[in-house]
Amino acid sequence: MENPAALSKGASLVRVAIAYLIAIGAGAAWLFLGPDTDHLWLDGLIADLIATLVIFAASRLHGNSSFYDAFWSVLPPLLAFYWFCAGPGTEDVRWWLMAAVLLLWAIRLTGNWIHGFPGLHHEDWRYSMIRERAGRLGVLADLFAIHVIPTLQVFAGLIPVYLVATRAGEPLGWLDGVAFAVGIGAVALEGVADLQMHRFVASKQPGEVMDRGLWGWSRHPNYFGEFAFWFSLALFGLAAAPGSWWVFAGAAVMLAMFHGASIPWMEQRSLERRPAYADVVRRVPRFVPRPPRR
């Protein structure tokens, strides 16, 4: 096999696309040819994990776990529409509002990944760090920490999507409007934050830190927007089943991941590589956007 490090961006994207098609095909084979568990959510989970294992195999074959990166945003719409088509079918406005938010989120996030993906010569620095810390258990860390656990986190976030897709809920109400507004706002916020970061990276000077636009109101506006998106899905679930507060479990898992792992790692790396970032930490809020301190 050709050395992945020698592949161009276009050739690398072709490799990733082929892996994703095989993964989606493997998951679909389970859904349509495998044994029926009598639970649509369980069928979806098993198919999701099968697809994840295919991506893991591609990651190991190419020595690059960034094969998994776009999986985060590619699978959720497919799983949601499978539940909708295989379920009793809830032809209500709530489903279509939620589906619109989910699809916009997936298109934007996947497109942003494609834009920033340089090729298979590059791997997210966090992945190598995870494997190195695991030592001889690096393969297991790769499988679970980088592939399986994120898949389970996303699946938890999709619990309210399953709820709305497979059951007729309460009539459309004000909470649906709030959920839609939060979801669209979250996708827009992430898009603006990523655009501002791309422009900064293209013109930054050595050691310069980003504290402009949304990044002057929050050190991690992209993570805040991502959490707000999952929170909006939970609001749709609550609108469909009032009192079912467990629909927020997925959003809570995402929030814990951002504050327990993603943000601390990014902050530590920034402080090590750019001493001026300490001033940004002092002035700019960590997560929820608000005016910076003077």
Secondary structure, 3 states (H helix, E strand, C coil): CCCHHHCCHHHHHHHHHHHHHHHHHHHHHHHHHCCCCCCHHHHHHHHHHHHHHHHHHHHHHHCCHHHHCCHHHHHHHHHHHHHHHHCCCCCCHHHHHHHHHHHHHHHHHHHHHHHHCCCCCCCCHHHHHHHHHHHHHHHHHHHHHHHHHHHHHHHHHCHHHHHHHHCCCCCCCHHHHHHHHHHHHHHHHHHHHHHHHHHHHHHCCCCCCCCCHHHHCCCCHHHHHHHHHHHHHHHHHHHHCCCCHHHHHHHHHHHHHHHHHHHHHHHHHHHHHCCCHHHHHHHCCCCCCCCCCC
